[in-house]
Amino acid sequence: MTASLLFGVFGAALLSATLLVGVSEAALIVAAGQPDARLFPLFLAATAGNVLGAIVNFALGRYLLRFEERHWFPVSPANRQRAEALFGRYGRPILLFSWLPVIGDPLTLAAGLMRTPFALFLVYVTIGKAARYAVLLWAWDAVAT
């Protein structure tokens, strides 16, 4: 398996956690379908990239919310408010759902806003995102074989 394949999955996962919706899943499945693909390294690349993207959102929430109105800011004010309400209602374990479309990125931003301890943030987010990619690869492998 080539390094460029792993880097492509990593990059797609990173961007999916900050700007693009759904690209990481497609990139992972395309990469998994390559003849020389190995699933575990692909799983690690996707998880690491997506967690790093979540860390970017966390930092934006903690330090750069003043840029919320800029076009490049990854979370709309409405989605941020919805995420803050969920975060306030369910607490830190809601970060297990940071992989969900639409609401996941705002949850990671809200975690930064609400000063969640970084280590705890990292544990919850990594578990949630890793579980998503594990299930996706398991389902793909079950169908492909």
C-alpha positions, -999 to +999 in steps of 0.1 A: +000+000+000+014+034-009+020+063+014+000+085-009-031+064-004-028+067+034-020+104+031-051+109+008-074+092+034-058+112+062-063+145+043-099+137+034-107+128+070-090+159+083-110+181+059-142+163+066-139+172+102-135+209+095-150+218+061-163+190+039-192+167+047-190+130+040-158+130+019-138+109+044-162+079+041-160+079+003-122+083+004-119+054+028-141+031+008-123+039-025-089+033-008-101+001+008-110-012-027-075-008-040-058-041-047-029-035-023-050-019+005-047-030+041-076-020+063-059-014+096-035+013+083-064+029+064-085+028+097-056+045+116-051+072+089-088+081+087-092+081+125-061+102+130-070+127+103-106+131+116-095+135+152-070+162+141-098+180+123-118+179+155-089+193+174-089+222+149-126+228+157-118+226+195-091+252+191-114+274+171-140+272+199-115+279+226-095+306+210-109+319+177-147+323+180-144+359+172-140+348+136-174+330+136-188+353+109-160+346+084-169+324+054-141+299+062-153+293+098-165+256+098-196+260+120-226+283+115-239+303+145-272+283+144-253+249+145-231+262+172-260+271+194-277+238+188-245+220+197-241+241+229-276+231+239-269+194+234-235+198+252-252+215+281-280+189+283-259+157+279-225+168+290-191+156+278-202+121+267-221+137+238-187+140+222-190+103+214-213+115+186-188+140+171-187+118+140-223+127+131-229+149+100-241+184+106-239+184+144-206+166+150-183+195+141-203+220+162-200+197+191-162+197+190-164+235+187-187+237+217-163+215+237-137+242+231-161+270+241-170+252+272-134+246+283-136+208+282-103+194+294-083+185+263-074+149+274-111+141+281-121+157+248-095+136+230-107+103+246-144+108+237-138+121+202-113+094+194-136+067+206-165+080+185-146+087+153-127+054+155-160+034+161-175+050+130-145+041+107-143+006+122-180-001+115-176+014+080-146-008+072-163-039+088-194-034+066-173-028+035-152-059+042-184-080+048-199-068+014-166-070-005-158-106+005 
